[in-house]
């Protein structure tokens, strides 16, 4: 679904944590755009949030896609809040904002500062009939 949403975006680079799930997340987008997927160790769960912030600004959110982990996004989200960055979301709690499968669309001003974060909630998948019972 992410590849579909970003299909017309002017993305020129895709960077990801080497974690298998992150690679799987960006592979459809990367393939549809004919790009190489760049594996970056510093985007892993033990990476440096400062590196992620620098990368977001240097890459320019309008031309790049990055897949990382909540461990790195949590301090980045805090720093954006502290700077007054506008956050567009259905719920404003960290468990919701940093849940698995979450995506963010960033808007930058002409100086490269992030002005808006739009939270893209994970898609709800239909329940499996085998597991759609109370307590399962």
Order of alpha helices (4+ residues) and beta strands (2+ residues): alpha-beta-alpha-beta-alpha-beta-alpha-beta-alpha-beta-beta
